[in-house]
Amino acid sequence: MSNLIESLNWRYATKNFDSSKKLSDDQVNILAESLRLSASSFGLQPWKFIFVSNDDTKKELLAHSWHQQQVVDCSHQIVFCYNENFGEADVQRFLEDTAKTRGVDMESLAGYGDVMKGFISRMDSEQKAVWMKNQVYIALGSFLVSCAELKIDACPMEGIVQGEYDKVLGLKDGWKSVVACPVGFRAADDKYSDLAKVRFPMEEVVDIRK
């Protein structure tokens, strides 16, 4: 069995964190970099990731998280956000960054830029919000794999009151929270850690065609 599959079997949605165990600065930096490197449509990265470790802030968030204790017992509460004002200016910024990073002329990216700007402009605000939330979930998926590889426990959490999270975190300029994910280290008495992973048979969920 590969190390990856072993890590994925090891991970589970941790319900009981050991509040005395905290992520090191190196671990936080690696997780942050893993999020920065996440895949997104066109590579546009319409997101922001907020790492919350302050105990007082986590207590405030607890009241808007269906009182799920993971929020305060975890080392860091990661909040995944998108910007409802995302538009052509953001595409242009991405194009400029691409040109600089790859050492190419902006002119060579004109066609690609037109495709992306057309894609964005054809969506109404509701469609664009759905698209950006989907991008955030791509990042969440890869983040969970990164956590598993590092043997850092995580609990993806949709049960948050997004508007209240936005207020507690002081989000402005169109930024909106989508989903949260406490990370840290499982408590020794977490009853879920030893339960068998429940997954449907391979042949029911994967269709490999040759």
C-alpha positions as CSV (number, residue, x, y, z in Angstrom):
1,M,0.0,0.0,0.0
2,S,1.4,3.4,-0.9
3,N,2.2,6.0,1.7
4,L,-0.6,8.2,0.2
5,I,-3.3,5.6,0.7
6,E,-2.0,4.8,4.2
7,S,-2.3,8.5,5.0
8,L,-5.8,8.8,3.6
9,N,-6.9,5.7,5.6
10,W,-5.3,7.4,8.7
11,R,-7.3,10.6,8.3
12,Y,-10.8,11.2,9.5
13,A,-13.0,14.1,10.4
14,T,-11.5,14.7,13.9
15,K,-14.2,15.6,16.5
16,N,-12.0,15.8,19.6
17,F,-8.7,17.8,19.4
18,D,-6.0,17.8,22.1
19,S,-6.1,21.5,22.9
20,S,-2.6,21.3,24.5
21,K,-1.0,20.4,21.2
22,K,-0.3,23.2,18.7
23,L,1.1,23.2,15.2
24,S,4.7,24.4,14.9
25,D,5.4,27.5,12.8
26,D,7.0,25.2,10.1
27,Q,3.8,23.1,10.0
28,V,1.6,26.3,9.6
29,N,3.9,27.6,6.9
30,I,3.7,24.3,5.0
31,L,-0.1,24.2,5.2
32,A,-0.2,27.8,4.0
33,E,2.0,27.0,1.1
34,S,-0.1,23.9,0.2
35,L,-3.1,26.2,0.0
36,R,-1.2,28.7,-2.1
37,L,-0.3,26.0,-4.6
38,S,-3.9,24.6,-4.9
39,A,-5.4,24.1,-8.3
40,S,-8.1,26.5,-9.6
41,S,-10.0,27.2,-12.8
42,F,-7.7,29.0,-15.2
43,G,-5.3,29.3,-12.3
44,L,-7.2,32.4,-11.2
45,Q,-7.0,31.7,-7.4
46,P,-10.2,33.6,-6.4
47,W,-9.7,33.0,-2.7
48,K,-8.2,33.8,0.6
49,F,-7.4,31.5,3.6
50,I,-7.5,32.9,7.1
51,F,-5.6,31.0,9.9
52,V,-7.1,31.7,13.3
53,S,-5.1,30.7,16.4
54,N,-6.2,33.4,18.8
55,D,-8.2,31.8,21.6
56,D,-10.6,34.7,22.0
57,T,-11.4,34.8,18.3
58,K,-12.0,31.1,18.2
59,K,-14.4,31.5,21.1
60,E,-16.3,34.1,19.2
61,L,-16.4,31.8,16.2
62,L,-17.7,28.9,18.3
63,A,-21.0,30.6,18.8
64,H,-21.4,30.7,15.0
65,S,-20.3,27.2,14.4
66,W,-23.2,25.2,15.9
67,H,-21.1,25.1,19.1
68,Q,-18.8,22.5,17.7
69,Q,-16.0,22.2,20.2
70,Q,-13.4,21.5,17.5
71,V,-13.4,25.3,16.8
72,V,-11.8,26.1,20.2
73,D,-9.9,22.9,20.9
74,C,-8.0,22.9,17.6
75,S,-4.7,24.5,17.0
76,H,-5.8,26.7,14.1
77,Q,-9.3,27.3,12.6
78,I,-8.8,27.8,8.9
79,V,-11.5,29.8,7.1
80,F,-11.8,29.5,3.4
81,C,-13.0,32.7,1.6
82,Y,-13.9,34.1,-1.8
83,N,-14.4,37.7,-3.1
84,E,-17.8,38.5,-4.5
85,N,-16.3,41.5,-6.3
86,F,-13.9,39.3,-8.3
87,G,-13.9,40.5,-11.9
88,E,-11.8,41.6,-15.0
89,A,-9.4,43.6,-12.9
90,D,-8.4,40.4,-11.0
91,V,-8.0,38.5,-14.3
92,Q,-5.7,41.3,-15.5
93,R,-3.7,41.1,-12.3
94,F,-3.3,37.4,-12.9
95,L,-2.1,38.0,-16.4
96,E,0.5,40.5,-15.3
97,D,1.7,38.1,-12.7
98,T,1.9,35.3,-15.3
99,A,3.9,37.5,-17.6
100,K,6.3,38.5,-14.9
101,T,6.7,34.9,-13.4
102,R,7.2,33.3,-16.8
103,G,9.2,36.1,-18.5
104,V,6.8,36.5,-21.4
105,D,5.2,39.5,-23.1
106,M,1.7,40.5,-22.1
107,E,0.8,40.4,-25.8
108,S,1.4,36.7,-25.9
109,L,-1.3,36.2,-23.2
110,A,-3.9,38.4,-24.9
111,G,-6.0,35.5,-26.3
112,Y,-5.9,33.6,-23.0
113,G,-6.9,36.8,-21.2
114,D,-9.9,37.4,-23.5
115,V,-11.1,33.8,-22.9
116,M,-10.9,34.3,-19.1
117,K,-12.5,37.8,-19.1
118,G,-15.3,36.5,-21.4
119,F,-15.9,33.6,-19.0
120,I,-16.2,35.9,-16.0
121,S,-18.3,38.5,-17.8
122,R,-20.9,36.0,-18.9
123,M,-21.8,35.0,-15.4
124,D,-24.3,36.9,-13.2
125,S,-23.5,37.5,-9.6
126,E,-25.1,34.3,-8.4
127,Q,-23.4,32.1,-11.0
128,K,-20.0,33.7,-10.2
129,A,-20.5,33.1,-6.5
130,V,-21.2,29.4,-7.2
131,W,-18.1,29.2,-9.4
132,M,-15.9,30.8,-6.8
133,K,-17.2,28.6,-4.0
134,N,-16.4,25.6,-6.2
135,Q,-12.9,26.8,-6.4
136,V,-12.6,27.1,-2.7
137,Y,-13.8,23.5,-2.3
138,I,-11.0,22.4,-4.7
139,A,-8.6,24.0,-2.4
140,L,-10.2,22.3,0.7
141,G,-9.9,18.9,-0.9
142,S,-6.2,19.2,-1.6
143,F,-5.7,20.8,1.8
144,L,-7.2,17.7,3.5
145,V,-4.7,15.5,1.6
146,S,-1.8,17.7,2.6
147,C,-2.9,17.5,6.2
148,A,-3.1,13.7,6.0
149,E,0.4,13.5,4.5
150,L,1.7,15.6,7.4
151,K,-0.2,13.6,10.0
152,I,-2.1,16.7,11.0
153,D,-5.7,16.2,11.9
154,A,-8.5,18.2,10.3
155,C,-12.3,18.5,10.3
156,P,-13.9,20.1,7.3
157,M,-16.8,22.1,8.6
158,E,-19.7,23.5,6.6
159,G,-21.7,24.1,9.8
160,I,-20.8,27.8,10.2
161,V,-22.9,30.9,10.0
162,Q,-21.0,32.6,7.2
163,G,-22.3,36.2,7.7
164,E,-21.4,36.1,11.4
165,Y,-18.0,34.6,10.6
166,D,-17.4,37.6,8.2
167,K,-18.2,40.0,11.1
168,V,-16.0,38.3,13.6
169,L,-13.1,38.2,11.1
170,G,-13.7,41.8,10.0
171,L,-14.0,40.7,6.3
172,K,-14.3,43.7,4.0
173,D,-14.2,44.7,0.3
174,G,-16.4,41.8,-0.9
175,W,-14.7,39.0,1.0
176,K,-17.0,36.2,2.2
177,S,-16.4,33.1,4.2
178,V,-17.5,29.7,2.7
179,V,-16.3,26.8,4.8
180,A,-14.0,26.2,7.8
181,C,-11.5,23.5,8.8
182,P,-10.1,23.1,12.3
183,V,-6.6,21.6,12.3
184,G,-4.4,20.2,15.0
185,F,-3.9,16.9,16.7
186,R,-6.5,14.3,17.8
187,A,-7.1,13.7,21.5
188,A,-6.2,10.3,22.8
189,D,-9.8,9.7,23.8
190,D,-11.4,10.6,20.5
191,K,-13.8,7.7,20.0
192,Y,-13.9,8.3,16.2
193,S,-10.1,7.7,15.7
194,D,-10.4,3.9,15.8
195,L,-13.6,3.5,13.9
196,A,-13.4,1.6,10.6
197,K,-13.6,4.0,7.6
198,V,-16.9,3.6,5.8
199,R,-16.6,3.8,2.0
200,F,-18.6,2.2,-0.8
201,P,-16.9,-0.6,-2.8
202,M,-14.5,0.5,-5.6
203,E,-16.6,-0.9,-8.3
204,E,-19.6,1.2,-7.3
205,V,-17.7,4.6,-7.3
206,V,-15.0,4.2,-9.9
207,D,-15.5,3.3,-13.5
208,I,-12.1,2.6,-15.1
209,R,-12.5,2.4,-18.9
210,K,-9.8,1.1,-21.3
